[in-house]
Amino acid sequence: MIRIIAIVVLVSIACRWIFGKWPWDYLQSTPTREQALSKARKLLGVAPGADHREIRDAHRRIAVLVHPDKGGSKAQIQEANAARDLLLHELPYEIPETPQ
């Protein structure tokens, strides 16, 4: 029994040394779609029931703050764009209003 425990410990240490991660780190689940949606809502500051207009308005507010021309970074604006696209993709298709 002690041999098995010693082997497991050595394999774990070797895994950490070679790959930079503990073996149990590989067992953690990858982020789910719900977690991604939650993160996107938090980034844009919208409620779960937000419609197309609310999402676009929130994106515009964030984009003004994090735009590279205003002192933000390219990564921040890309993250805001990805959050907007993810949330808009989850909503049913919006029929554009036609001027009358």
C-alpha positions as CSV (number, residue, x, y, z in Angstrom):
1,M,0.0,0.0,0.0
2,I,2.8,2.4,0.8
3,R,4.4,1.6,-2.5
4,I,1.3,2.6,-4.4
5,I,1.0,5.9,-2.5
6,A,4.7,6.6,-3.1
7,I,4.2,5.9,-6.9
8,V,1.2,8.2,-7.0
9,V,3.1,11.0,-5.3
10,L,6.1,10.6,-7.6
11,V,3.9,10.5,-10.7
12,S,2.1,13.6,-9.5
13,I,5.3,15.5,-8.8
14,A,6.7,14.4,-12.2
15,C,3.5,15.6,-13.9
16,R,3.8,19.0,-12.2
17,W,7.5,19.2,-13.1
18,I,7.0,18.2,-16.8
19,F,3.7,19.7,-17.7
20,G,3.4,22.5,-15.2
21,K,0.0,21.2,-13.8
22,W,-1.0,18.8,-11.1
23,P,-2.8,15.7,-12.4
24,W,-6.1,16.7,-10.7
25,D,-6.0,20.1,-12.6
26,Y,-6.8,18.1,-15.8
27,L,-10.0,16.7,-14.1
28,Q,-11.6,20.1,-13.7
29,S,-14.4,20.8,-16.2
30,T,-14.0,23.3,-18.9
31,P,-16.2,26.4,-18.8
32,T,-19.8,25.7,-19.8
33,R,-21.9,27.9,-22.1
34,E,-23.9,29.1,-19.1
35,Q,-20.7,30.3,-17.4
36,A,-19.6,32.1,-20.6
37,L,-23.1,33.8,-20.8
38,S,-22.9,34.8,-17.2
39,K,-19.4,36.3,-17.7
40,A,-20.6,38.1,-20.8
41,R,-23.6,39.6,-18.9
42,K,-21.4,40.6,-16.1
43,L,-18.9,42.3,-18.4
44,L,-21.7,44.3,-20.2
45,G,-23.7,44.8,-17.1
46,V,-27.0,43.5,-18.5
47,A,-29.7,41.4,-16.9
48,P,-30.4,37.8,-18.0
49,G,-33.6,38.9,-19.8
50,A,-31.9,41.7,-21.7
51,D,-33.1,42.3,-25.3
52,H,-31.2,43.2,-28.4
53,R,-31.4,46.9,-27.7
54,E,-30.2,46.7,-24.1
55,I,-27.2,44.5,-25.1
56,R,-26.2,46.9,-27.9
57,D,-26.6,50.0,-25.7
58,A,-24.5,48.3,-23.0
59,H,-21.8,47.4,-25.5
60,R,-21.6,50.9,-26.8
61,R,-21.1,52.2,-23.3
62,I,-18.3,49.7,-22.6
63,A,-16.8,50.2,-26.0
64,V,-16.4,54.0,-25.4
65,L,-14.6,53.3,-22.1
66,V,-12.2,50.6,-23.3
67,H,-11.6,51.7,-26.9
68,P,-7.9,51.8,-27.8
69,D,-8.2,55.4,-28.9
70,K,-9.5,56.3,-25.4
71,G,-6.7,54.6,-23.4
72,G,-8.1,51.1,-23.4
73,S,-6.5,48.1,-25.1
74,K,-7.3,46.0,-28.2
75,A,-7.9,43.0,-26.0
76,Q,-10.5,44.8,-23.9
77,I,-12.5,45.9,-27.0
78,Q,-12.3,42.4,-28.4
79,E,-13.6,40.9,-25.2
80,A,-16.5,43.4,-25.2
81,N,-17.3,42.5,-28.8
82,A,-17.2,38.8,-28.1
83,A,-19.5,39.3,-25.1
84,R,-22.0,41.2,-27.3
85,D,-21.8,38.6,-30.0
86,L,-22.4,35.8,-27.6
87,L,-25.4,37.4,-25.9
88,L,-26.9,38.5,-29.2
89,H,-26.5,35.0,-30.7
90,E,-28.5,33.5,-27.8
91,L,-31.5,35.7,-28.5
92,P,-34.1,34.9,-31.2
93,Y,-33.6,36.7,-34.5
94,E,-34.8,40.4,-34.3
95,I,-36.8,41.6,-37.2
96,P,-35.5,45.1,-38.1
97,E,-38.1,47.9,-38.0
98,T,-38.9,49.4,-41.3
99,P,-39.5,53.1,-41.6
100,Q,-43.0,54.0,-42.6
